[in-house]
Amino acid sequence: MHYVYVIKSIKDGKLYVGHTNDLKGRIEERNKGMVKSTRGRRPFKLIYYEASNILQDAVKREKSLKTGFGRAYLNRQLDDI
């Protein structure tokens, strides 16, 4: 399976969108500081994910969630979080 995920920095409240085939492992990497781009924003909380059988679909969905319309969609979906 391929996952599109949204994590939230507990430190500053920022959202990060990505894709992976190992959701649990990727979140652990982020929280251990193994990803340079988000090391200073730890810790993270997984707040949303979608699963797909097709890598290209997950990549396409990740890119769409990173647009202005995608961020607006996420804000509406995650309003309660």
C-alpha positions in Angstrom: 0.0 0.0 0.0 1.0 3.6 -0.6 -0.1 6.3 1.8 -0.6 10.0 1.6 -0.2 11.4 5.1 -0.6 14.7 6.9 1.4 15.3 10.1 1.2 18.2 12.4 4.1 19.7 14.3 3.2 19.9 18.0 6.0 22.5 18.3 4.6 25.1 15.8 1.3 23.7 14.5 2.4 23.5 10.9 1.1 20.7 8.6 3.3 18.6 6.5 2.1 16.4 3.6 3.9 13.5 2.2 3.6 10.0 0.8 5.2 6.7 1.7 4.8 2.9 1.5 5.6 2.5 5.3 3.4 5.0 7.2 4.4 3.9 10.7 8.1 3.9 9.8 8.0 7.3 8.2 6.3 8.9 11.2 9.0 7.4 13.4 11.7 8.8 11.1 10.2 12.2 11.4 9.9 12.1 15.1 13.5 10.8 15.6 14.8 13.7 13.5 16.0 11.6 10.7 14.5 13.9 8.1 16.6 17.1 7.8 13.8 19.3 6.5 11.6 18.8 9.6 14.1 18.0 12.3 13.6 21.3 14.1 9.8 21.0 14.1 9.5 17.8 16.2 7.5 16.2 17.6 4.8 15.3 15.1 1.3 13.8 15.3 -0.3 11.9 12.4 -3.6 13.6 11.8 -4.8 12.3 8.4 -3.9 9.7 5.9 -5.3 8.1 2.7 -4.3 4.7 1.3 -3.9 3.7 -2.4 -2.8 0.5 -4.2 -1.1 2.6 -6.9 2.0 4.7 -6.3 1.2 7.2 -9.0 -2.2 7.9 -7.5 -0.6 8.6 -4.1 1.9 10.9 -5.6 -0.8 12.7 -7.5 -2.9 13.1 -4.4 0.1 14.4 -2.4 0.7 17.1 -5.0 -3.0 18.1 -5.0 -3.0 18.4 -1.2 0.0 20.7 -1.4 -1.9 23.2 -3.6 -4.0 26.1 -2.3 -7.2 24.2 -3.0 -5.7 21.1 -1.3 -4.7 23.0 1.8 -8.2 24.5 1.9 -9.7 21.0 1.7 -7.4 19.8 4.5 -8.4 22.7 6.7 -12.1 21.9 6.2 -11.5 18.2 6.9 -9.3 18.8 9.9 -11.2 21.6 11.4 -12.0 19.6 14.5 -8.4 18.5 15.1 
